[in-house]
Amino acid sequence: RIARQEAEKLYEAIQNTKLMAPPTNCLSPIGAEQILTGLLKGVRAEFFTAATRPPGVYRGNPFQIEVGLGFGGDLGPDPRGDNGQEEADPAENGRRRKGKGKGNGNGARTVPTARVIRFANRVPLLYQQSACCIFKTILDLDWRRYGLSQSNGAVPQAPLVIMVHMASVWVPFTSESKEAIADYDEIRQEIKLALQECGRKLSAYLNRRRKQKYEGQRRGVFERYIKEVADACATIKRINREKLIHDLMAMAQKVTCRADETLDDHGRPIKAKPAESEFGENTVVVDRSAAPEESFSLTS
């Protein structure tokens, strides 16, 4: 028999012993660039980002987690709007007043929800989504801190596509049908860290868009009354009306210069280096209104 003190020493020795990590060169990740390429082909969004975590180990088996996000574009409108609030569509409100609203029978607008795409060793997982560790981790993550709407215990309510891939020599499926990944703390932690990395980039993009829209609205108000101010000043005193308009326009652009800035997730201006994205590497922003050959640029 082992005494209590001996058992405690044995436990501490086991916990403090450093074991050699298993080799990770046997893994076959997709890669961030390939994930972005696939999302660009299959999802008509306006913002794409991807992240690849360093290899980890669970129960002695190496594994690696990769995540890709697609937001906006043809996926649907952002229910929070560009000001962080429920956006209002005047045309939609008019249809509601006539009793012909979109969505359910009482005229409420349909809110887009996030779509989850799961992969294990490059094979898509189509069934038993609610039993999968990937889906559970997405539900547990607080997406509100990244500027998205989310109800408790639900996926984000946003035009969002979440793609998660797990590469491993032994994927812990929940059953022989290989439709869902079992819940392990090490796997869940890596998925969470990868989602948080992509979420920070998405939050930076949303903050920049909201700041630019707010400053653009301010500039529009200034420009709307500049000509009237110039006409009123010209009647009081003989001045050059065109020069006054030019000076007031320049002043309005200077006051609302934030509309032309790129900001980080804390609202600070970013001075990006050449060939670098202000949202970090492995990020693509697509301008759907531009020509197809000039619609996006990839930074990796």
PASEBA-1860 file (N, C-alpha, C; in nm, 3 decimals):
! residues 300
1> RIARQEAE> 0.084/-0.120/0.000/0.000/0.000/0.000/0.088/0.125/0.000 ~ 0.035/0.233/-0.060/0.107/0.360/-0.066/0.045/0.455/0.035 ~ 0.130/0.515/0.116/0.081/0.610/0.213/0.035/0.739/0.144 ~ -0.038/0.820/0.220/-0.093/0.944/0.162/0.018/1.038/0.117 ~ 0.122/1.054/0.198/0.232/1.144/0.162/0.304/1.093/0.037 ~ 0.323/0.962/0.027/0.388/0.906/-0.090/0.302/0.925/-0.215 ~ 0.170/0.910/-0.199/0.080/0.931/-0.313/0.084/1.077/-0.359 ~ 0.091/1.171/-0.264/0.099/1.312/-0.303/0.229/1.343/-0.374
9> KLYEAIQN> 0.340/1.287/-0.325/0.468/1.310/-0.393/0.468/1.248/-0.533 ~ 0.408/1.130/-0.545/0.401/1.066/-0.676/0.316/1.149/-0.772 ~ 0.207/1.204/-0.722/0.120/1.287/-0.807/0.194/1.414/-0.852 ~ 0.264/1.479/-0.757/0.339/1.600/-0.794/0.450/1.569/-0.893 ~ 0.516/1.455/-0.877/0.623/1.418/-0.970/0.568/1.394/-1.111 ~ 0.451/1.331/-1.118/0.390/1.306/-1.249/0.350/1.438/-1.315 ~ 0.295/1.530/-1.235/0.252/1.657/-1.291/0.369/1.743/-1.337 ~ 0.481/1.736/-1.269/0.597/1.820/-1.301/0.689/1.758/-1.405
17> TKLMAPPT> 0.667/1.635/-1.440/0.753/1.569/-1.538/0.718/1.618/-1.678 ~ 0.818/1.662/-1.753/0.798/1.711/-1.889/0.824/1.597/-1.987 ~ 0.721/1.566/-2.063/0.732/1.460/-2.162/0.758/1.520/-2.300 ~ 0.825/1.446/-2.382/0.855/1.492/-2.517/0.727/1.496/-2.599 ~ 0.704/1.609/-2.665/0.583/1.625/-2.746/0.591/1.534/-2.868 ~ 0.477/1.480/-2.911/0.477/1.395/-3.031/0.510/1.477/-3.155 ~ 0.559/1.415/-3.260/0.590/1.490/-3.383/0.464/1.544/-3.448 ~ 0.476/1.663/-3.506/0.361/1.728/-3.570/0.375/1.737/-3.722
25> NCLSPIGA> 0.485/1.681/-3.775/0.503/1.687/-3.921/0.411/1.588/-3.994 ~ 0.334/1.511/-3.920/0.239/1.417/-3.981/0.104/1.482/-4.009 ~ 0.084/1.608/-3.963/-0.043/1.676/-3.985/-0.050/1.735/-4.125 ~ -0.171/1.752/-4.174/-0.193/1.806/-4.308/-0.294/1.919/-4.302 ~ -0.253/2.038/-4.255/-0.348/2.150/-4.250/-0.377/2.205/-4.389 ~ -0.488/2.274/-4.401/-0.526/2.334/-4.529/-0.439/2.455/-4.560 ~ -0.417/2.539/-4.461/-0.341/2.662/-4.481/-0.434/2.782/-4.493 ~ -0.389/2.896/-4.436/-0.474/3.015/-4.434/-0.503/3.066/-4.575
33> EQILTGLL> -0.404/3.065/-4.663/-0.427/3.116/-4.798/-0.527/3.031/-4.874 ~ -0.519/2.900/-4.858/-0.614/2.812/-4.926/-0.755/2.827/-4.868 ~ -0.764/2.851/-4.738/-0.895/2.874/-4.678/-0.957/3.001/-4.735 ~ -0.878/3.108/-4.745/-0.929/3.232/-4.802/-0.969/3.214/-4.948 ~ -0.888/3.140/-5.022/-0.922/3.116/-5.163/-1.054/3.041/-5.176 ~ -1.074/2.939/-5.091/-1.199/2.864/-5.096/-1.319/2.949/-5.056 ~ -1.303/3.033/-4.952/-1.414/3.118/-4.910/-1.447/3.222/-5.017 ~ -1.344/3.275/-5.083/-1.369/3.373/-5.189/-1.447/3.313/-5.305
41> KGVRAEFF> -1.423/3.187/-5.333/-1.494/3.122/-5.443/-1.635/3.081/-5.404 ~ -1.656/3.040/-5.279/-1.785/2.986/-5.240/-1.876/3.080/-5.165 ~ -1.823/3.192/-5.114/-1.903/3.283/-5.032/-1.886/3.424/-5.087 ~ -1.997/3.489/-5.120/-1.991/3.626/-5.171/-2.006/3.724/-5.054 ~ -1.900/3.731/-4.974/-1.897/3.823/-4.861/-1.806/3.941/-4.895 ~ -1.794/4.034/-4.801/-1.710/4.151/-4.823/-1.586/4.152/-4.734 ~ -1.584/4.068/-4.631/-1.469/4.061/-4.542/-1.436/3.915/-4.516 ~ -1.311/3.880/-4.534/-1.264/3.743/-4.512/-1.138/3.748/-4.426
49> TAATRPPG> -1.127/3.652/-4.337/-1.005/3.637/-4.258/-0.990/3.491/-4.218 ~ -0.866/3.451/-4.193/-0.837/3.311/-4.157/-0.723/3.309/-4.056 ~ -0.719/3.203/-3.978/-0.615/3.186/-3.876/-0.582/3.039/-3.864 ~ -0.454/3.010/-3.847/-0.406/2.873/-3.826/-0.331/2.868/-3.694 ~ -0.376/2.785/-3.602/-0.314/2.773/-3.472/-0.191/2.683/-3.478 ~ -0.095/2.703/-3.388/0.018/2.608/-3.381/-0.032/2.469/-3.341 ~ 0.038/2.364/-3.378/-0.006/2.229/-3.341/-0.015/2.211/-3.190 ~ -0.116/2.138/-3.148/-0.135/2.105/-3.007/-0.143/1.955/-2.988
57> VYRGNPFQ> -0.164/1.914/-2.863/-0.167/1.772/-2.829/-0.285/1.746/-2.736 ~ -0.361/1.642/-2.763/-0.464/1.595/-2.672/-0.446/1.444/-2.655 ~ -0.435/1.399/-2.533/-0.420/1.257/-2.499/-0.307/1.192/-2.580 ~ -0.200/1.269/-2.602/-0.085/1.218/-2.674/-0.096/1.222/-2.824 ~ -0.206/1.273/-2.879/-0.227/1.280/-3.023/-0.211/1.424/-3.071 ~ -0.129/1.450/-3.171/-0.115/1.587/-3.222/-0.237/1.627/-3.304 ~ -0.268/1.757/-3.301/-0.379/1.809/-3.380/-0.352/1.956/-3.408 ~ -0.424/2.011/-3.504/-0.410/2.151/-3.542/-0.546/2.205/-3.584
65> IEVGLGFG> -0.573/2.329/-3.543/-0.702/2.393/-3.568/-0.683/2.510/-3.664 ~ -0.775/2.521/-3.760/-0.777/2.632/-3.855/-0.918/2.689/-3.861 ~ -0.928/2.821/-3.874/-1.057/2.889/-3.875/-1.059/2.991/-3.987 ~ -1.173/3.003/-4.052/-1.195/3.107/-4.153/-1.329/3.174/-4.130 ~ -1.335/3.305/-4.152/-1.458/3.382/-4.135/-1.489/3.458/-4.264 ~ -1.618/3.468/-4.295/-1.667/3.553/-4.403/-1.783/3.635/-4.352 ~ -1.783/3.766/-4.379/-1.886/3.855/-4.322/-1.938/3.949/-4.429 ~ -2.070/3.978/-4.421/-2.133/4.081/-4.502/-2.155/4.038/-4.646
73> GDLGPDPR> -2.158/4.136/-4.734/-2.179/4.107/-4.875/-2.318/4.053/-4.903 ~ -2.325/3.950/-4.985/-2.452/3.889/-5.022/-2.507/3.797/-4.913 ~ -2.437/3.784/-4.801/-2.487/3.699/-4.693/-2.607/3.761/-4.623 ~ -2.626/3.893/-4.640/-2.740/3.960/-4.579/-2.699/4.086/-4.508 ~ -2.794/4.168/-4.464/-2.763/4.292/-4.393/-2.721/4.266/-4.249 ~ -2.642/4.358/-4.196/-2.600/4.348/-4.056/-2.714/4.399/-3.969 ~ -2.773/4.315/-3.881/-2.887/4.361/-3.799/-2.851/4.472/-3.702 ~ -2.724/4.485/-3.667/-2.682/4.593/-3.577/-2.657/4.722/-3.652
81> GDNGQEEA> -2.645/4.715/-3.785/-2.620/4.836/-3.863/-2.478/4.882/-3.845 ~ -2.443/4.996/-3.906/-2.309/5.052/-3.897/-2.288/5.136/-3.773 ~ -2.394/5.156/-3.694/-2.381/5.233/-3.571/-2.395/5.146/-3.448 ~ -2.393/5.013/-3.468/-2.405/4.924/-3.355/-2.547/4.905/-3.308 ~ -2.644/4.959/-3.382/-2.784/4.946/-3.343/-2.858/4.873/-3.453 ~ -2.982/4.839/-3.424/-3.067/4.774/-3.523/-3.088/4.869/-3.638 ~ -3.042/4.833/-3.757/-3.051/4.924/-3.870/-3.194/4.930/-3.921 ~ -3.233/5.046/-3.971/-3.368/5.068/-4.019/-3.363/5.096/-4.168
89> DPAENGRR> -3.445/5.028/-4.241/-3.457/5.045/-4.385/-3.587/5.119/-4.412 ~ -3.582/5.244/-4.465/-3.706/5.318/-4.486/-3.804/5.243/-4.576 ~ -3.753/5.182/-4.682/-3.842/5.108/-4.770/-3.906/4.990/-4.697 ~ -3.825/4.925/-4.612/-3.877/4.811/-4.535/-3.983/4.857/-4.437 ~ -3.959/4.974/-4.373/-4.058/5.026/-4.280/-4.188/5.058/-4.351 ~ -4.177/5.109/-4.475/-4.298/5.137/-4.550/-4.377/5.012/-4.579 ~ -4.308/4.903/-4.612/-4.376/4.777/-4.638/-4.442/4.724/-4.512 ~ -4.375/4.746/-4.397/-4.435/4.699/-4.271/-4.564/4.774/-4.242
97> RKGKGKGN> -4.564/4.906/-4.269/-4.685/4.984/-4.242/-4.802/4.939/-4.328 ~ -4.767/4.886/-4.447/-4.873/4.836/-4.535/-4.913/4.693/-4.502 ~ -4.845/4.632/-4.402/-4.879/4.496/-4.365/-4.819/4.391/-4.455 ~ -4.712/4.428/-4.526/-4.648/4.333/-4.618/-4.501/4.318/-4.583 ~ -4.470/4.304/-4.456/-4.330/4.294/-4.415/-4.271/4.161/-4.451 ~ -4.137/4.160/-4.458/-4.067/4.036/-4.484/-4.048/3.960/-4.354 ~ -4.036/3.830/-4.362/-4.009/3.751/-4.244/-4.134/3.676/-4.202 ~ -4.168/3.688/-4.072/-4.283/3.615/-4.023/-4.412/3.689/-4.054
105> GNGARTVP> -4.523/3.634/-4.006/-4.652/3.688/-4.044/-4.682/3.826/-3.989 ~ -4.620/3.866/-3.875/-4.650/3.997/-3.818/-4.561/4.107/-3.872 ~ -4.487/4.082/-3.981/-4.411/4.189/-4.046/-4.271/4.206/-3.997 ~ -4.220/4.121/-3.909/-4.083/4.136/-3.860/-3.984/4.091/-3.966 ~ -3.873/4.162/-3.976/-3.774/4.130/-4.076/-3.694/4.007/-4.037 ~ -3.659/3.925/-4.134/-3.580/3.806/-4.109/-3.437/3.846/-4.076 ~ -3.386/3.800/-3.963/-3.250/3.831/-3.920/-3.157/3.718/-3.962 ~ -3.050/3.748/-4.035/-2.959/3.640/-4.076/-2.885/3.582/-3.956
113> TARVIRFA> -2.861/3.454/-3.958/-2.784/3.387/-3.854/-2.658/3.329/-3.914 ~ -2.558/3.311/-3.830/-2.429/3.262/-3.876/-2.440/3.117/-3.924 ~ -2.364/3.087/-4.027/-2.359/2.952/-4.082/-2.226/2.889/-4.041 ~ -2.231/2.767/-3.990/-2.113/2.697/-3.942/-2.078/2.584/-4.039 ~ -1.951/2.583/-4.083/-1.900/2.478/-4.172/-1.788/2.406/-4.099 ~ -1.802/2.275/-4.081/-1.706/2.196/-4.004/-1.631/2.099/-4.094 ~ -1.500/2.087/-4.066/-1.416/1.993/-4.139/-1.329/1.915/-4.040 ~ -1.301/1.790/-4.074/-1.206/1.707/-4.000/-1.118/1.636/-4.101
121> NRVPLLYQ> -0.989/1.670/-4.098/-0.895/1.616/-4.197/-0.946/1.638/-4.340 ~ -0.992/1.761/-4.364/-1.037/1.808/-4.495/-1.167/1.742/-4.542 ~ -1.233/1.671/-4.456/-1.361/1.607/-4.490/-1.473/1.684/-4.420 ~ -1.574/1.730/-4.493/-1.683/1.805/-4.428/-1.767/1.717/-4.336 ~ -1.808/1.776/-4.225/-1.897/1.710/-4.130/-2.036/1.771/-4.148 ~ -2.132/1.689/-4.191/-2.263/1.739/-4.232/-2.372/1.718/-4.129 ~ -2.353/1.626/-4.035/-2.462/1.590/-3.945/-2.416/1.604/-3.799 ~ -2.513/1.595/-3.709/-2.490/1.603/-3.564/-2.411/1.728/-3.526
129> QSACCIFK> -2.453/1.840/-3.580/-2.380/1.964/-3.552/-2.386/2.002/-3.405 ~ -2.501/1.987/-3.342/-2.516/2.029/-3.203/-2.432/1.946/-3.107 ~ -2.392/1.825/-3.148/-2.311/1.739/-3.061/-2.163/1.758/-3.083 ~ -2.123/1.848/-3.174/-1.982/1.864/-3.210/-1.915/1.967/-3.120 ~ -1.790/1.942/-3.088/-1.712/2.034/-3.006/-1.695/2.169/-3.073 ~ -1.687/2.171/-3.206/-1.672/2.296/-3.280/-1.795/2.385/-3.258 ~ -1.912/2.328/-3.274/-2.035/2.406/-3.260/-2.054/2.453/-3.116 ~ -2.022/2.369/-3.020/-2.037/2.408/-2.880/-1.944/2.524/-2.845
137> TILDLDWR> -1.822/2.522/-2.900/-1.728/2.631/-2.874/-1.778/2.761/-2.934 ~ -1.837/2.756/-3.053/-1.892/2.877/-3.116/-2.005/2.934/-3.031 ~ -2.089/2.847/-2.975/-2.199/2.895/-2.890/-2.147/2.958/-2.762 ~ -2.041/2.903/-2.705/-1.990/2.954/-2.578/-1.913/3.085/-2.593 ~ -1.864/3.114/-2.714/-1.787/3.237/-2.734/-1.879/3.358/-2.733 ~ -1.836/3.464/-2.666/-1.914/3.588/-2.658/-1.885/3.672/-2.783 ~ -1.970/3.660/-2.882/-1.951/3.734/-3.008/-1.991/3.880/-2.994 ~ -2.060/3.916/-2.888/-2.100/4.056/-2.871/-1.980/4.148/-2.854
145> RYGLSQSN> -1.874/4.098/-2.795/-1.755/4.182/-2.777/-1.687/4.214/-2.910 ~ -1.724/4.142/-3.016/-1.667/4.169/-3.148/-1.765/4.245/-3.237 ~ -1.871/4.300/-3.179/-1.963/4.384/-3.253/-2.077/4.312/-3.321 ~ -2.106/4.187/-3.280/-2.213/4.110/-3.342/-2.326/4.088/-3.241 ~ -2.447/4.068/-3.293/-2.561/4.037/-3.207/-2.562/3.887/-3.178 ~ -2.596/3.854/-3.054/-2.600/3.713/-3.014/-2.693/3.696/-2.895 ~ -2.780/3.597/-2.905/-2.863/3.558/-2.791/-2.791/3.453/-2.710 ~ -2.829/3.439/-2.585/-2.765/3.341/-2.498/-2.785/3.200/-2.551
153> GAVPQAPL> -2.675/3.127/-2.565/-2.682/2.990/-2.611/-2.717/2.973/-2.756 ~ -2.686/3.074/-2.839/-2.719/3.068/-2.982/-2.601/3.118/-3.063 ~ -2.606/3.088/-3.192/-2.502/3.137/-3.283/-2.523/3.287/-3.305 ~ -2.422/3.360/-3.351/-2.439/3.504/-3.374/-2.547/3.531/-3.478 ~ -2.622/3.638/-3.456/-2.722/3.683/-3.552/-2.658/3.788/-3.640 ~ -2.592/3.741/-3.745/-2.516/3.829/-3.832/-2.493/3.758/-3.965 ~ -2.469/3.832/-4.073/-2.434/3.770/-4.202/-2.292/3.716/-4.197 ~ -2.276/3.600/-4.138/-2.144/3.547/-4.105/-2.136/3.400/-4.142
161> VIMVHMAS> -2.020/3.361/-4.196/-1.988/3.221/-4.223/-1.864/3.186/-4.141 ~ -1.874/3.079/-4.060/-1.764/3.034/-3.975/-1.720/2.897/-4.022 ~ -1.597/2.886/-4.064/-1.542/2.758/-4.111/-1.432/2.714/-4.014 ~ -1.441/2.593/-3.961/-1.343/2.540/-3.866/-1.295/2.404/-3.918 ~ -1.163/2.388/-3.920/-1.103/2.262/-3.967/-1.010/2.207/-3.860 ~ -1.022/2.079/-3.832/-0.933/2.010/-3.739/-0.854/1.904/-3.814 ~ -0.722/1.916/-3.806/-0.633/1.816/-3.866/-0.567/1.738/-3.754 ~ -0.572/1.606/-3.761/-0.515/1.522/-3.657/-0.493/1.381/-3.710
169> VWVPFTSE> -0.399/1.312/-3.646/-0.377/1.171/-3.684/-0.486/1.082/-3.626 ~ -0.556/1.134/-3.525/-0.665/1.057/-3.464/-0.772/1.156/-3.418 ~ -0.867/1.184/-3.506/-0.976/1.275/-3.471/-1.072/1.205/-3.376 ~ -1.100/1.265/-3.259/-1.188/1.197/-3.162/-1.336/1.215/-3.198 ~ -1.386/1.132/-3.285/-1.527/1.140/-3.321/-1.613/1.086/-3.207 ~ -1.737/1.131/-3.204/-1.829/1.088/-3.099/-1.884/0.949/-3.125 ~ -1.881/0.903/-3.250/-1.935/0.771/-3.282/-1.864/0.718/-3.407 ~ -1.898/0.595/-3.442/-1.837/0.534/-3.558/-1.880/0.599/-3.689
177> SKEAIADY> -1.990/0.673/-3.688/-2.035/0.739/-3.809/-1.948/0.859/-3.847 ~ -1.864/0.906/-3.754/-1.769/1.016/-3.779/-1.841/1.141/-3.830 ~ -1.939/1.185/-3.750/-2.018/1.302/-3.788/-1.996/1.421/-3.696 ~ -1.934/1.400/-3.580/-1.912/1.509/-3.484/-1.784/1.480/-3.406 ~ -1.716/1.586/-3.364/-1.592/1.576/-3.289/-1.622/1.579/-3.140 ~ -1.559/1.489/-3.065/-1.582/1.482/-2.921/-1.526/1.605/-2.852 ~ -1.579/1.630/-2.733/-1.546/1.752/-2.658/-1.428/1.725/-2.567 ~ -1.311/1.781/-2.602/-1.191/1.776/-2.517/-1.149/1.919/-2.487
185> DEIRQEIK> -1.100/1.940/-2.363/-1.062/2.075/-2.322/-0.952/2.132/-2.412 ~ -0.855/2.051/-2.449/-0.745/2.101/-2.532/-0.795/2.143/-2.670 ~ -0.884/2.065/-2.728/-0.938/2.098/-2.860/-1.025/2.223/-2.852 ~ -1.109/2.229/-2.750/-1.197/2.345/-2.736/-1.116/2.473/-2.715 ~ -1.007/2.465/-2.640/-0.926/2.584/-2.616/-0.862/2.635/-2.744 ~ -0.812/2.545/-2.827/-0.749/2.586/-2.953/-0.853/2.645/-3.048 ~ -0.971/2.588/-3.053/-1.077/2.643/-3.138/-1.115/2.783/-3.089 ~ -1.125/2.799/-2.959/-1.161/2.929/-2.902/-1.056/3.034/-2.936
193> LALQECGR> -0.927/3.000/-2.922/-0.822/3.097/-2.951/-0.821/3.136/-3.099 ~ -0.845/3.039/-3.188/-0.849/3.070/-3.331/-0.969/3.159/-3.364 ~ -1.085/3.131/-3.304/-1.202/3.214/-3.327/-1.182/3.355/-3.274 ~ -1.118/3.367/-3.159/-1.091/3.499/-3.103/-0.996/3.580/-3.191 ~ -0.897/3.513/-3.248/-0.804/3.583/-3.337/-0.877/3.639/-3.460 ~ -0.963/3.558/-3.520/-1.042/3.607/-3.634/-1.145/3.710/-3.590 ~ -1.202/3.693/-3.472/-1.300/3.788/-3.423/-1.242/3.927/-3.400 ~ -1.118/3.935/-3.356/-1.054/4.065/-3.336/-1.036/4.137/-3.470
201> KLSAYLNR> -1.001/4.065/-3.573/-0.987/4.128/-3.705/-1.123/4.175/-3.757 ~ -1.227/4.094/-3.736/-1.360/4.134/-3.777/-1.407/4.256/-3.700 ~ -1.377/4.262/-3.571/-1.415/4.377/-3.490/-1.345/4.504/-3.538 ~ -1.218/4.493/-3.576/-1.146/4.610/-3.629/-1.211/4.659/-3.757 ~ -1.252/4.567/-3.842/-1.317/4.606/-3.967/-1.451/4.674/-3.940 ~ -1.532/4.619/-3.850/-1.662/4.678/-3.821/-1.649/4.815/-3.755 ~ -1.552/4.830/-3.665/-1.530/4.959/-3.601/-1.488/5.064/-3.702 ~ -1.400/5.026/-3.794/-1.357/5.122/-3.896/-1.474/5.163/-3.984
209> RRKQKYEG> -1.559/5.067/-4.022/-1.672/5.098/-4.109/-1.772/5.190/-4.040 ~ -1.798/5.165/-3.911/-1.893/5.249/-3.838/-1.837/5.390/-3.816 ~ -1.708/5.400/-3.784/-1.648/5.531/-3.767/-1.651/5.610/-3.897 ~ -1.618/5.545/-4.007/-1.616/5.615/-4.135/-1.756/5.659/-4.176 ~ -1.858/5.576/-4.150/-1.993/5.616/-4.185/-2.039/5.734/-4.102 ~ -2.004/5.735/-3.973/-2.045/5.846/-3.886/-1.979/5.976/-3.932 ~ -1.850/5.973/-3.959/-1.781/6.093/-4.004/-1.828/6.134/-4.143 ~ -1.861/6.036/-4.227/-1.914/6.071/-4.358/-2.048/6.141/-4.350
217> QRRGVFER> -2.132/6.101/-4.255/-2.260/6.168/-4.236/-2.240/6.311/-4.186 ~ -2.144/6.330/-4.098/-2.113/6.467/-4.051/-2.066/6.554/-4.166 ~ -1.979/6.497/-4.251/-1.930/6.573/-4.365/-2.044/6.608/-4.459 ~ -2.139/6.516/-4.477/-2.252/6.545/-4.563/-2.337/6.659/-4.512 ~ -2.353/6.668/-4.378/-2.430/6.778/-4.320/-2.359/6.911/-4.344 ~ -2.227/6.912/-4.326/-2.151/7.035/-4.350/-2.163/7.079/-4.496 ~ -2.145/6.986/-4.588/-2.149/7.021/-4.729/-2.288/7.064/-4.774 ~ -2.390/7.017/-4.703/-2.527/7.052/-4.740/-2.555/7.200/-4.718
225> YIKEVADA> -2.491/7.260/-4.618/-2.521/7.400/-4.584/-2.408/7.495/-4.622 ~ -2.301/7.446/-4.680/-2.189/7.535/-4.713/-2.231/7.639/-4.816 ~ -2.303/7.599/-4.921/-2.342/7.694/-5.025/-2.438/7.799/-4.969 ~ -2.528/7.758/-4.879/-2.620/7.856/-4.821/-2.545/7.956/-4.734 ~ -2.446/7.908/-4.659/-2.365/7.999/-4.577/-2.287/8.095/-4.666 ~ -2.232/8.045/-4.776/-2.156/8.130/-4.868/-2.246/8.235/-4.931 ~ -2.368/8.200/-4.970/-2.461/8.297/-5.029/-2.498/8.405/-4.928 ~ -2.521/8.361/-4.801/-2.557/8.459/-4.698/-2.441/8.555/-4.671
233> CATIKRIN> -2.319/8.503/-4.666/-2.203/8.589/-4.644/-2.180/8.684/-4.761 ~ -2.210/8.638/-4.883/-2.189/8.724/-5.000/-2.285/8.841/-5.002 ~ -2.403/8.827/-4.945/-2.498/8.938/-4.940/-2.460/9.041/-4.834 ~ -2.389/8.997/-4.730/-2.350/9.089/-4.624/-2.228/9.170/-4.665 ~ -2.133/9.106/-4.724/-2.006/9.171/-4.758/-1.958/9.117/-4.890 ~ -1.893/9.200/-4.967/-1.842/9.158/-5.096/-1.723/9.064/-5.075 ~ -1.747/8.938/-5.099/-1.641/8.838/-5.087/-1.649/8.745/-5.208 ~ -1.542/8.673/-5.226/-1.535/8.575/-5.336/-1.612/8.450/-5.294
241> REKLIHDL> -1.731/8.431/-5.352/-1.816/8.320/-5.312/-1.750/8.185/-5.338 ~ -1.687/8.168/-5.454/-1.626/8.040/-5.489/-1.509/8.009/-5.395 ~ -1.430/8.112/-5.361/-1.318/8.089/-5.268/-1.369/8.052/-5.130 ~ -1.477/8.116/-5.086/-1.534/8.083/-4.956/-1.584/7.939/-4.953 ~ -1.651/7.897/-5.061/-1.698/7.758/-5.067/-1.581/7.662/-5.063 ~ -1.475/7.692/-5.137/-1.356/7.605/-5.137/-1.295/7.595/-4.998 ~ -1.284/7.710/-4.929/-1.225/7.709/-4.793/-1.313/7.633/-4.695 ~ -1.444/7.650/-4.705/-1.534/7.578/-4.614/-1.533/7.428/-4.642
249> MAMAQKVT> -1.524/7.390/-4.769/-1.513/7.248/-4.803/-1.387/7.187/-4.744 ~ -1.276/7.261/-4.756/-1.151/7.211/-4.701/-1.159/7.198/-4.549 ~ -1.226/7.294/-4.485/-1.242/7.287/-4.340/-1.330/7.169/-4.300 ~ -1.436/7.142/-4.377/-1.524/7.028/-4.347/-1.448/6.896/-4.361 ~ -1.364/6.886/-4.464/-1.286/6.764/-4.482/-1.184/6.747/-4.370 ~ -1.128/6.860/-4.323/-1.031/6.852/-4.214/-1.097/6.809/-4.084 ~ -1.216/6.862/-4.056/-1.287/6.828/-3.932/-1.332/6.682/-3.933 ~ -1.372/6.634/-4.049/-1.423/6.496/-4.061/-1.321/6.405/-4.127
257> CRADETLD> -1.193/6.430/-4.101/-1.088/6.351/-4.166/-1.093/6.204/-4.124 ~ -1.160/6.174/-4.014/-1.168/6.035/-3.971/-1.244/5.948/-4.071 ~ -1.324/6.011/-4.153/-1.397/5.933/-4.254/-1.302/5.869/-4.355 ~ -1.179/5.922/-4.364/-1.081/5.869/-4.459/-0.972/5.789/-4.389 ~ -0.984/5.769/-4.257/-0.881/5.697/-4.183/-0.916/5.551/-4.169 ~ -0.816/5.470/-4.140/-0.834/5.331/-4.101/-0.804/5.320/-3.953 ~ -0.893/5.253/-3.879/-0.885/5.248/-3.734/-0.871/5.105/-3.687 ~ -0.809/5.090/-3.567/-0.801/4.958/-3.506/-0.924/4.936/-3.419
265> DHGRPIKA> -0.926/4.824/-3.346/-1.044/4.791/-3.266/-1.061/4.880/-3.145 ~ -0.962/4.969/-3.117/-0.974/5.065/-3.008/-1.005/5.204/-3.060 ~ -1.027/5.219/-3.191/-1.059/5.348/-3.248/-0.939/5.435/-3.278 ~ -0.818/5.379/-3.273/-0.698/5.457/-3.300/-0.660/5.445/-3.447 ~ -0.613/5.557/-3.508/-0.572/5.549/-3.649/-0.455/5.453/-3.667 ~ -0.459/5.380/-3.777/-0.355/5.282/-3.808/-0.272/5.334/-3.924 ~ -0.141/5.331/-3.907/-0.050/5.365/-4.015/0.008/5.234/-4.068 ~ -0.058/5.181/-4.168/-0.017/5.051/-4.221/0.108/5.065/-4.306
273> KPAESEFG> 0.196/4.968/-4.295/0.313/4.964/-4.379/0.275/4.920/-4.518 ~ 0.358/4.948/-4.618/0.326/4.903/-4.753/0.311/4.751/-4.757 ~ 0.216/4.706/-4.837/0.188/4.562/-4.858/0.138/4.496/-4.730 ~ 0.087/4.574/-4.633/0.030/4.517/-4.511/-0.115/4.561/-4.499 ~ -0.198/4.473/-4.448/-0.338/4.506/-4.424/-0.354/4.564/-4.285 ~ -0.444/4.665/-4.273/-0.466/4.725/-4.141/-0.536/4.631/-4.046 ~ -0.590/4.519/-4.097/-0.657/4.422/-4.012/-0.567/4.303/-3.981 ~ -0.441/4.306/-4.020/-0.351/4.195/-3.995/-0.337/4.106/-4.117
281> ENTVVVDR> -0.253/4.006/-4.104/-0.229/3.917/-4.216/-0.343/3.818/-4.234 ~ -0.344/3.754/-4.352/-0.447/3.656/-4.388/-0.586/3.715/-4.379 ~ -0.602/3.836/-4.435/-0.731/3.905/-4.433/-0.758/3.964/-4.571 ~ -0.882/3.952/-4.617/-0.923/4.004/-4.746/-1.048/4.089/-4.727 ~ -1.048/4.211/-4.784/-1.165/4.297/-4.786/-1.206/4.315/-4.931 ~ -1.330/4.279/-4.963/-1.379/4.281/-5.101/-1.475/4.397/-5.118 ~ -1.452/4.477/-5.222/-1.544/4.585/-5.258/-1.635/4.532/-5.367 ~ -1.758/4.495/-5.331/-1.851/4.436/-5.426/-1.898/4.534/-5.532
289> SAAPEESF> -1.879/4.665/-5.508/-1.921/4.764/-5.607/-1.814/4.792/-5.711 ~ -1.691/4.738/-5.689/-1.582/4.764/-5.782/-1.585/4.662/-5.894 ~ -1.494/4.683/-5.992/-1.484/4.590/-6.104/-1.433/4.457/-6.054 ~ -1.468/4.344/-6.116/-1.428/4.213/-6.067/-1.278/4.197/-6.055 ~ -1.203/4.252/-6.152/-1.058/4.232/-6.146/-0.990/4.320/-6.044 ~ -1.066/4.419/-5.987/-1.007/4.507/-5.889/-1.082/4.499/-5.757 ~ -1.151/4.390/-5.733/-1.245/4.386/-5.622/-1.182/4.343/-5.490 ~ -1.063/4.281/-5.491/-1.008/4.240/-5.364/-0.857/4.234/-5.373
297> SLTS> -0.796/4.233/-5.253/-0.652/4.216/-5.242/-0.624/4.128/-5.123 ~ -0.523/4.042/-5.135/-0.491/3.943/-5.033/-0.362/3.981/-4.965 ~ -0.362/3.980/-4.831/-0.242/4.005/-4.753/-0.216/3.885/-4.667 ~ -0.097/3.829/-4.675/-0.065/3.710/-4.599/0.076/3.720/-4.545
END
